[in-house]
Amino acid sequence: MEFQLLFTLLPVSLLFLYMIKKHLNNSKCRQSKPGLPPGPRKLPIIGNLLQLRGALPHHALRDLSKKYGPIMHLQLGEISAVIISSAEAAKEVMKTHDIVFSNRPQLLASKILFYNCTGIISANYGDYWRMLRKICLSELLSAKRVQSFSLIREEEVGQLVGLVSLSCESTINMTEKFFSMTNTIVARAAFGKKCKHQEDFIHMMKEISTLASGFMFPDIFPSLKFLHPISNAKAALEKIHKRLDCILEYIINEHREQRAGRSTGEVGEEDLVDVLLKLQESSDLEVPITTENIKAIILDIFLAGTETSSTTLDWAMAEIMRNSKVMHQAQAEVRQASCNA
């Protein structure tokens, strides 16, 4: 019994001593770096993680910023973080000194889902990122390209309006409908048609948003690699990535076959995948892009185009419903536009 207790307590004691040693080393490092912004008191090892528990993280950060100011310091496990909570400070970081803050943290989700951080959102600043930005501005999201997708947007919005009209005597979940509509618009723009795996894709996009928006043990305690297996985050991300990769591989191969089947000189309608494949085949790029890079870019487009747009529509609808004056004004404008059409 005593030996059993000893063997149980020994690993726990060693782990505790190791973490205390790490904390002391980190404290010495932090003390040698003057000029940190103010922030709440930190607990050993976990830092300020407890201050973010319970409430939504952005609500907790808002409450802390009221006490410690628009620029504050938090210790999230082993990660030292500076929180910006005002428009003036955000302008300094994101515009005035944007190059200094341009690199992205190499998070577990970015490494697994975005093919080792090779998407536009997750890539570090450098030649590769500048090339992706140039491709986006001149090829993927140019005014001409966006205008070419106007018919897609009109058709999908029209279908949603028709669906709402048919459901006028029953409740309808507009959050889900907005997400589905924006996902379909992005799919048709990216793939040239509705994705036959759309329901799976939508479900996986929601899973990714949920997983990527939370704290993961490997990200906040990167040095404790021997404890990373206790978190199922990596396994969950790898499972989603495998399913996503199969769908993207199928779509890219389908586009390659269609391109190969065209006769010389024949020009068909190009979607975003076609544009990326054409660029991959050309020798004009400063940094060659691989098939995995194309997959990462497509995922970026889906996450940014679907989640952001649907959330904006969701909040706009919620704010209109809260403000009856604005709602009546919007209704009058729609009726007037409909009568004049």
Secondary structure as the mmCIF struct_conf table of DSSP 4:
data_model
#
loop_
_struct_conf.conf_type_id
_struct_conf.id
_struct_conf.beg_label_comp_id
_struct_conf.beg_label_asym_id
_struct_conf.beg_label_seq_id
_struct_conf.end_label_comp_id
_struct_conf.end_label_asym_id
_struct_conf.end_label_seq_id
HELX_RH_AL_P HELX_RH_AL_P1 GLU A 2 GLN A 31
TURN_TY1_P TURN_TY1_P1 SER A 32 SER A 32
BEND BEND1 LYS A 33 LYS A 33
HELX_LH_PP_P HELX_LH_PP_P1 LEU A 36 PRO A 38
STRN STRN1 LEU A 43 LEU A 43
TURN_TY1_P TURN_TY1_P2 PRO A 44 ILE A 46
STRN STRN2 GLY A 47 GLY A 47
TURN_TY1_P TURN_TY1_P3 ASN A 48 ASN A 48
HELX_RH_3T_P HELX_RH_3T_P1 LEU A 49 LEU A 52
BEND BEND2 ARG A 53 ALA A 55
HELX_RH_AL_P HELX_RH_AL_P2 PRO A 57 TYR A 68
BEND BEND3 PRO A 70 PRO A 70
STRN STRN3 ILE A 71 LEU A 76
TURN_TY1_P TURN_TY1_P4 GLY A 77 GLU A 78
STRN STRN4 ILE A 79 ILE A 84
BEND BEND4 SER A 86 SER A 86
HELX_RH_AL_P HELX_RH_AL_P3 ALA A 87 LYS A 91
HELX_RH_PI_P HELX_RH_PI_P1 GLU A 92 THR A 96
TURN_TY1_P TURN_TY1_P5 HIS A 97 PHE A 101
HELX_LH_PP_P HELX_LH_PP_P2 ASN A 103 PRO A 105
HELX_RH_AL_P HELX_RH_AL_P4 LEU A 108 LEU A 113
TURN_TY1_P TURN_TY1_P6 PHE A 114 CYS A 117
BEND BEND5 GLY A 119 GLY A 119
TURN_TY1_P TURN_TY1_P7 ILE A 120 SER A 122
BEND BEND6 ALA A 123 ALA A 123
HELX_LH_PP_P HELX_LH_PP_P3 ASN A 124 ASN A 124
BEND BEND7 TYR A 125 GLY A 126
HELX_RH_AL_P HELX_RH_AL_P5 ASP A 127 ILE A 135
HELX_RH_PI_P HELX_RH_PI_P2 CYS A 136 LEU A 140
BEND BEND8 LEU A 141 LEU A 141
HELX_RH_AL_P HELX_RH_AL_P6 ALA A 143 SER A 148
TURN_TY1_P TURN_TY1_P8 PHE A 149 PHE A 149
HELX_RH_AL_P HELX_RH_AL_P7 SER A 150 LEU A 166
TURN_TY1_P TURN_TY1_P9 SER A 167 GLU A 169
BEND BEND9 SER A 170 SER A 170
HELX_RH_AL_P HELX_RH_AL_P8 MET A 174 PHE A 191
BEND BEND10 GLY A 192 LYS A 193
TURN_TY1_P TURN_TY1_P10 LYS A 196 HIS A 197
HELX_RH_AL_P HELX_RH_AL_P9 GLN A 198 ALA A 212
TURN_TY1_P TURN_TY1_P11 SER A 213 SER A 213
BEND BEND11 GLY A 214 GLY A 214
HELX_RH_AL_P HELX_RH_AL_P10 PHE A 217 ILE A 220
BEND BEND12 PHE A 221 PHE A 221
TURN_TY1_P TURN_TY1_P12 PRO A 222 SER A 223
HELX_RH_3T_P HELX_RH_3T_P2 LYS A 225 ILE A 230
BEND BEND13 SER A 231 SER A 231
HELX_RH_AL_P HELX_RH_AL_P11 ALA A 233 GLY A 261
BEND BEND14 ARG A 262 ARG A 262
HELX_LH_PP_P HELX_LH_PP_P4 SER A 263 SER A 263
TURN_TY1_P TURN_TY1_P13 THR A 264 GLY A 265
HELX_RH_AL_P HELX_RH_AL_P12 LEU A 272 GLU A 281
BEND BEND15 SER A 282 SER A 283
BEND BEND16 GLU A 286 VAL A 287
HELX_RH_AL_P HELX_RH_AL_P13 THR A 291 PHE A 302
HELX_RH_PI_P HELX_RH_PI_P3 LEU A 303 THR A 308
HELX_RH_AL_P HELX_RH_AL_P14 SER A 309 ARG A 322
HELX_RH_AL_P HELX_RH_AL_P15 SER A 324 ASN A 340
#
